[in-house]
Structure formats: structure tokens, C-alpha cells
Amino acid sequence: MSNLVEDNPAKHRFEILVDDALAGFTPYLLRGDTLVFTHTEVDPRFQNMGVGGALIRGTLDQVRARGATVVPQCPFMAAYIDKHPEYADLVAVHP
């Protein structure tokens, strides 16, 4: 099973393709250099296979590469960051 996480700016979301099939996505609102993630969806055919975690990991790696930050309004993304503190620095800090 191969997967690819990529930004789809036309739809304002990161998507994960598993063997070339759309398996899930996490939409965002762009606020300058901050991406506000509102939720994450994984197709039922791909649930309980680690696809959601792979999607969030790939998304956060790309956000880091851009030098951007995130606001994880999505509970799944927030929980992922809590469990993987190496991504905590990506969370936007507002005064």
C-alpha cells in the first residue's frame, strides 16, 4: 500500500491518496502564514489502517517545510500533535 499526501490548493485541503485512490483529506482556512484545520475525514474503506495519522504527519511535514503554522481546530489533528510533541512548535501562538 503506497500513499501520497499533497496539498490541493484549489479545494483548500491536504489529501492522502492510497494506491492512487483518494482515501482522506483535511481542509484548511488560510490566514496569512497560518493554516486553520477544521476537520479530518478518512474514507470508511481506509479507516483503522493508519491513513489518518499518515495524512496528518504528511500535512504537518509540508506545513513545516513552508515555514507556516497551524491552528488545529480539528480534534484528530490536535490529538495527533499532543501525541507527537515534535510538531508542537507548528501550533500558532496568539498573544
C-alpha positions in Angstrom: 0.0 0.0 0.0 1.6 3.3 -1.1 0.4 6.7 0.0 0.9 10.2 -1.1 0.0 13.4 0.9 -0.4 16.5 -1.2 -1.9 20.0 -0.9 -4.9 20.7 -3.2 -5.0 24.5 -3.0 -8.0 24.7 -5.3 -10.0 22.8 -2.7 -8.2 24.3 0.3 -7.3 20.9 1.7 -4.5 18.3 2.1 -5.4 14.9 0.6 -4.0 11.5 1.0 -4.0 9.1 -1.9 -3.6 5.4 -1.2 -2.7 3.4 -4.3 -3.9 6.4 -6.3 -7.4 6.5 -4.6 -8.5 9.4 -2.5 -8.5 8.0 1.0 -8.9 11.1 3.1 -8.5 14.8 3.5 -8.1 17.6 6.0 -9.5 21.0 4.9 -8.0 24.3 6.0 -8.6 28.1 6.0 -5.6 30.1 5.1 -4.9 33.1 7.4 -1.6 34.6 6.2 1.1 32.1 7.1 -1.3 30.1 9.3 -3.5 27.2 8.2 -6.6 26.6 10.3 -7.5 23.0 10.1 -11.2 22.4 10.7 -11.6 18.6 10.5 -10.2 15.4 9.0 -12.1 12.8 7.0 -11.0 9.3 6.1 -13.0 7.2 3.7 -14.6 4.3 5.6 -12.7 1.8 3.4 -9.4 3.1 4.7 -10.2 3.5 8.4 -8.2 1.7 11.1 -5.3 1.4 8.7 -3.2 4.4 9.9 -4.3 6.5 7.0 -5.5 9.4 9.2 -2.2 9.5 11.0 -0.2 9.4 7.8 -2.4 12.2 6.4 -1.7 14.4 9.4 2.0 13.6 9.6 2.4 14.4 5.9 0.4 17.6 6.2 2.4 18.8 9.2 5.7 18.0 7.5 4.7 20.1 4.5 3.5 22.9 6.7 6.9 22.9 8.4 8.7 22.9 5.0 6.7 26.1 4.1 7.6 27.8 7.4 4.0 28.1 8.2 2.0 27.4 11.4 -1.3 25.6 12.2 -4.4 26.1 14.3 -5.6 22.6 14.9 -9.3 23.1 15.4 -9.8 19.5 14.2 -9.8 17.3 17.3 -8.0 14.5 15.4 -5.1 16.8 14.4 -5.0 18.3 17.9 -4.7 14.8 19.5 -2.0 13.8 16.9 0.1 16.9 17.9 -0.4 16.1 21.6 0.9 12.6 21.0 3.7 13.8 18.8 5.3 16.7 20.5 7.9 17.1 17.7 5.1 19.0 15.9 4.1 21.3 18.8 6.2 24.1 17.5 4.0 24.4 14.5 1.0 25.4 16.6 0.3 29.1 16.1 0.7 31.2 19.3 -1.6 34.1 19.6 -1.0 36.9 22.1 
